[in-house]
Each structure stands twice: as C-alpha cells, then as structure tokens.
Amino acid sequence: MLKYLIIGAGAAGLPTINEFKKNNIAFDCVDAGDEVGSIWDFRRADSQVYEGVHLISPKSCQAFSGFPMPRNFPVFPNREQIFQYLKAYAAKNDLYCHIRFGLKVTKAEQQKNLNWKVCLSNGEIRTYKGLVVCTGPYNSVKEPDFEGDIIHSKNYRDPEQLLNKRVLVVGSGQSAIDIVKQSVKVSSNTFHTFRSPFFVKVKWFLDFPLNG
C-alpha cells in the first residue's frame, strides 16, 4: 500500500503528522533540518525569524488543540519560546520517530495514475499516493533590481546589520513593521515605503491582547 509524504516538520507539519498518526494513515515525513520547528529553528540558515520577532496573535490563539502554551510564556511569545514549544509538542506526541531529518525533496512529479514520483537529496526515488507540503510560502526570495545593499527580510537577523546606515524598508507586512521599529534605533535614517494604505493596530487595548 502506498503512503503519503509529509514534507516539513514545522508548525504546519507537526500537527499534520499527529493527525495522520492518530488516524492510522500510512505516511513518511522528511525535513531538511536536524530538528523540528522549520523556520522557528532560528539556527538554520534558511530560517526567516530574526532577533526580536514575536507572535502577532496571543498564545491562546496560536496553540495547538489540546496542547496549550506554558503559563509562564508571555502573551506574545518570542522565537526561542515558540521553538521550544514546537519541540515539546513533538516529544509529547511521540512524533520524532516518524521524521527523517536531513532529507530534502529535490523533485516531485505527478504520474498519469495520479501517484507521485519523488526524488530525494540522498538519491532515493520513491512513489507516494499523495504529498502534503508543509514547507511554508516564504522560501523563495524575490529581490528588486536596485543599486546598493539589499537585505531581504528572509536574510535579516539582527539590527546590527543596519547600524549607522540610511535604510529604506519596503513593504507593509509584519516583518517590515518589525524591521522599521528596530531600524530607527540603530540607523542614521530610516524610511518606509509601501504600495497602498494599511492599518496598524496595537497589540493591547485596555489591558486586553488583540488578535493579529
């Protein structure tokens, strides 16, 4: 009987593994890293989380069903706390034994019979009934063709990268707002540009946390 392949063991991959496991659906899981967490494993070169990043929604909205975040976590946990939480979730639900770390999917092609031919980074070629892609949408960088130094938010790690520079932050996503806040503290000048108006709301209102 053919299995499914779950690609990635981060915040999306882990609950997927858990559901497949609970429902006795045959599967494999591969992850390119050496630990669960995907982008929240900030040790990884391809992680997109930077120093000072926090959840934009309260922990009560972001926790997995049946596995609340620790009470000693702040309402908006930081990157290290989320990384530890994901590792604890994987350990609690005995998911590590189902994950093959250090293995990438290099190519996947659907066949005429609708099965998938999958090539792996170790040279293996496998056939699967279906794929569940849990790698996140931000792995491919698109950079503008400007002169000068360009740092995509995926490659931003620390405010020291902006020290004493004239900085133009392009975009209005959560990472852009975070980088603007950090840049104004260390740069010589910070400018912010975006294509259309947007609404920025506070995380707290009358001592109550607001959803992101």
Contacts in CASP RR format, 6 or more apart in sequence:
PFRMAT RR
TARGET T0000
AUTHOR 0000-0000-0000
METHOD contacts of the structure
MODEL  1
MLKYLIIGAGAAGLPTINEFKKNNIAFDCVDAGDEVGSIWDFRRADSQVY
EGVHLISPKSCQAFSGFPMPRNFPVFPNREQIFQYLKAYAAKNDLYCHIR
FGLKVTKAEQQKNLNWKVCLSNGEIRTYKGLVVCTGPYNSVKEPDFEGDI
IHSKNYRDPEQLLNKRVLVVGSGQSAIDIVKQSVKVSSNTFHTFRSPFFV
KVKWFLDFPLNG
1 26 0 8 1.000
2 26 0 8 1.000
2 115 0 8 1.000
2 127 0 8 1.000
2 128 0 8 1.000
2 129 0 8 1.000
2 130 0 8 1.000
3 26 0 8 1.000
3 27 0 8 1.000
3 28 0 8 1.000
3 128 0 8 1.000
3 129 0 8 1.000
4 20 0 8 1.000
4 25 0 8 1.000
4 26 0 8 1.000
4 27 0 8 1.000
4 28 0 8 1.000
4 128 0 8 1.000
4 129 0 8 1.000
4 130 0 8 1.000
4 131 0 8 1.000
4 132 0 8 1.000
5 27 0 8 1.000
5 28 0 8 1.000
5 29 0 8 1.000
5 30 0 8 1.000
5 105 0 8 1.000
5 116 0 8 1.000
5 118 0 8 1.000
5 126 0 8 1.000
5 128 0 8 1.000
5 130 0 8 1.000
5 131 0 8 1.000
5 132 0 8 1.000
6 13 0 8 1.000
6 16 0 8 1.000
6 17 0 8 1.000
6 20 0 8 1.000
6 27 0 8 1.000
6 28 0 8 1.000
6 29 0 8 1.000
6 30 0 8 1.000
6 132 0 8 1.000
6 134 0 8 1.000
7 29 0 8 1.000
7 30 0 8 1.000
7 31 0 8 1.000
7 105 0 8 1.000
7 131 0 8 1.000
7 132 0 8 1.000
7 133 0 8 1.000
7 134 0 8 1.000
7 135 0 8 1.000
8 29 0 8 1.000
8 30 0 8 1.000
8 31 0 8 1.000
8 32 0 8 1.000
8 38 0 8 1.000
8 134 0 8 1.000
8 135 0 8 1.000
9 17 0 8 1.000
9 29 0 8 1.000
9 31 0 8 1.000
9 36 0 8 1.000
9 37 0 8 1.000
9 38 0 8 1.000
9 90 0 8 1.000
9 95 0 8 1.000
9 99 0 8 1.000
9 101 0 8 1.000
9 134 0 8 1.000
10 31 0 8 1.000
10 36 0 8 1.000
10 37 0 8 1.000
10 38 0 8 1.000
10 39 0 8 1.000
10 40 0 8 1.000
10 86 0 8 1.000
10 134 0 8 1.000
11 37 0 8 1.000
11 38 0 8 1.000
11 40 0 8 1.000
11 82 0 8 1.000
11 86 0 8 1.000
12 38 0 8 1.000
12 134 0 8 1.000
12 136 0 8 1.000
13 29 0 8 1.000
13 38 0 8 1.000
13 132 0 8 1.000
13 134 0 8 1.000
14 36 0 8 1.000
14 37 0 8 1.000
14 64 0 8 1.000
14 86 0 8 1.000
14 89 0 8 1.000
14 90 0 8 1.000
14 93 0 8 1.000
14 95 0 8 1.000
15 64 0 8 1.000
16 132 0 8 1.000
16 134 0 8 1.000
17 27 0 8 1.000
17 29 0 8 1.000
17 95 0 8 1.000
17 98 0 8 1.000
17 99 0 8 1.000
18 93 0 8 1.000
18 95 0 8 1.000
20 27 0 8 1.000
21 93 0 8 1.000
21 95 0 8 1.000
21 98 0 8 1.000
27 98 0 8 1.000
27 132 0 8 1.000
28 98 0 8 1.000
28 100 0 8 1.000
28 126 0 8 1.000
28 128 0 8 1.000
29 98 0 8 1.000
29 99 0 8 1.000
29 100 0 8 1.000
30 99 0 8 1.000
30 100 0 8 1.000
30 101 0 8 1.000
30 102 0 8 1.000
30 103 0 8 1.000
30 104 0 8 1.000
30 105 0 8 1.000
30 120 0 8 1.000
31 38 0 8 1.000
31 99 0 8 1.000
31 100 0 8 1.000
31 101 0 8 1.000
31 102 0 8 1.000
31 103 0 8 1.000
32 46 0 8 1.000
32 102 0 8 1.000
32 103 0 8 1.000
32 104 0 8 1.000
32 121 0 8 1.000
33 41 0 8 1.000
33 44 0 8 1.000
33 101 0 8 1.000
33 102 0 8 1.000
34 101 0 8 1.000
34 102 0 8 1.000
35 41 0 8 1.000
35 43 0 8 1.000
35 87 0 8 1.000
35 101 0 8 1.000
36 86 0 8 1.000
36 87 0 8 1.000
36 90 0 8 1.000
36 95 0 8 1.000
36 96 0 8 1.000
36 99 0 8 1.000
37 83 0 8 1.000
37 86 0 8 1.000
37 87 0 8 1.000
38 44 0 8 1.000
38 47 0 8 1.000
38 134 0 8 1.000
38 135 0 8 1.000
38 136 0 8 1.000
39 46 0 8 1.000
39 47 0 8 1.000
39 48 0 8 1.000
39 49 0 8 1.000
39 136 0 8 1.000
39 138 0 8 1.000
40 47 0 8 1.000
40 49 0 8 1.000
40 79 0 8 1.000
40 82 0 8 1.000
40 83 0 8 1.000
40 86 0 8 1.000
41 47 0 8 1.000
41 83 0 8 1.000
42 49 0 8 1.000
42 50 0 8 1.000
42 79 0 8 1.000
42 80 0 8 1.000
42 83 0 8 1.000
46 139 0 8 1.000
46 154 0 8 1.000
48 138 0 8 1.000
48 153 0 8 1.000
48 154 0 8 1.000
48 175 0 8 1.000
49 79 0 8 1.000
50 79 0 8 1.000
50 153 0 8 1.000
50 156 0 8 1.000
50 157 0 8 1.000
50 158 0 8 1.000
50 175 0 8 1.000
50 178 0 8 1.000
50 179 0 8 1.000
51 157 0 8 1.000
51 158 0 8 1.000
51 159 0 8 1.000
52 78 0 8 1.000
52 79 0 8 1.000
52 178 0 8 1.000
52 182 0 8 1.000
53 78 0 8 1.000
53 79 0 8 1.000
53 175 0 8 1.000
53 178 0 8 1.000
54 76 0 8 1.000
54 77 0 8 1.000
54 78 0 8 1.000
54 79 0 8 1.000
55 62 0 8 1.000
55 76 0 8 1.000
55 77 0 8 1.000
55 82 0 8 1.000
56 76 0 8 1.000
56 174 0 8 1.000
56 203 0 8 1.000
56 212 0 8 1.000
57 76 0 8 1.000
57 211 0 8 1.000
57 212 0 8 1.000
58 75 0 8 1.000
58 76 0 8 1.000
58 209 0 8 1.000
58 210 0 8 1.000
58 211 0 8 1.000
59 68 0 8 1.000
59 69 0 8 1.000
59 73 0 8 1.000
59 74 0 8 1.000
59 75 0 8 1.000
59 76 0 8 1.000
59 77 0 8 1.000
60 68 0 8 1.000
60 69 0 8 1.000
61 211 0 8 1.000
61 212 0 8 1.000
62 69 0 8 1.000
63 69 0 8 1.000
63 85 0 8 1.000
64 89 0 8 1.000
67 89 0 8 1.000
67 92 0 8 1.000
67 93 0 8 1.000
69 77 0 8 1.000
69 81 0 8 1.000
69 85 0 8 1.000
70 85 0 8 1.000
73 81 0 8 1.000
73 85 0 8 1.000
74 81 0 8 1.000
75 209 0 8 1.000
76 203 0 8 1.000
76 209 0 8 1.000
77 85 0 8 1.000
89 95 0 8 1.000
90 96 0 8 1.000
90 99 0 8 1.000
102 121 0 8 1.000
103 120 0 8 1.000
103 121 0 8 1.000
103 122 0 8 1.000
104 120 0 8 1.000
104 121 0 8 1.000
105 118 0 8 1.000
105 119 0 8 1.000
105 120 0 8 1.000
105 121 0 8 1.000
106 119 0 8 1.000
106 120 0 8 1.000
106 121 0 8 1.000
107 118 0 8 1.000
107 119 0 8 1.000
108 116 0 8 1.000
108 117 0 8 1.000
108 118 0 8 1.000
108 119 0 8 1.000
108 131 0 8 1.000
109 116 0 8 1.000
109 117 0 8 1.000
110 116 0 8 1.000
110 117 0 8 1.000
111 117 0 8 1.000
111 127 0 8 1.000
115 127 0 8 1.000
115 128 0 8 1.000
115 129 0 8 1.000
115 130 0 8 1.000
116 127 0 8 1.000
116 128 0 8 1.000
116 129 0 8 1.000
116 130 0 8 1.000
116 131 0 8 1.000
117 125 0 8 1.000
117 126 0 8 1.000
117 127 0 8 1.000
118 125 0 8 1.000
118 126 0 8 1.000
118 127 0 8 1.000
118 128 0 8 1.000
118 131 0 8 1.000
119 125 0 8 1.000
120 126 0 8 1.000
138 154 0 8 1.000
141 152 0 8 1.000
141 154 0 8 1.000
141 155 0 8 1.000
143 150 0 8 1.000
143 152 0 8 1.000
144 150 0 8 1.000
144 170 0 8 1.000
149 165 0 8 1.000
151 161 0 8 1.000
153 175 0 8 1.000
153 176 0 8 1.000
153 179 0 8 1.000
156 175 0 8 1.000
156 179 0 8 1.000
159 182 0 8 1.000
159 183 0 8 1.000
159 185 0 8 1.000
159 186 0 8 1.000
160 186 0 8 1.000
162 179 0 8 1.000
162 182 0 8 1.000
162 183 0 8 1.000
162 186 0 8 1.000
162 187 0 8 1.000
163 186 0 8 1.000
163 187 0 8 1.000
164 186 0 8 1.000
164 187 0 8 1.000
164 188 0 8 1.000
165 187 0 8 1.000
165 188 0 8 1.000
166 187 0 8 1.000
166 188 0 8 1.000
166 189 0 8 1.000
166 191 0 8 1.000
167 183 0 8 1.000
167 187 0 8 1.000
167 189 0 8 1.000
167 190 0 8 1.000
167 191 0 8 1.000
168 190 0 8 1.000
168 191 0 8 1.000
168 192 0 8 1.000
168 193 0 8 1.000
169 176 0 8 1.000
169 179 0 8 1.000
169 180 0 8 1.000
169 183 0 8 1.000
169 190 0 8 1.000
169 191 0 8 1.000
169 192 0 8 1.000
169 193 0 8 1.000
170 176 0 8 1.000
170 193 0 8 1.000
170 194 0 8 1.000
171 192 0 8 1.000
171 193 0 8 1.000
171 194 0 8 1.000
171 195 0 8 1.000
172 194 0 8 1.000
172 195 0 8 1.000
172 196 0 8 1.000
172 198 0 8 1.000
176 192 0 8 1.000
176 194 0 8 1.000
177 200 0 8 1.000
180 190 0 8 1.000
180 192 0 8 1.000
183 190 0 8 1.000
184 190 0 8 1.000
201 210 0 8 1.000
201 212 0 8 1.000
202 210 0 8 1.000
203 209 0 8 1.000
203 210 0 8 1.000
203 212 0 8 1.000
204 210 0 8 1.000
END
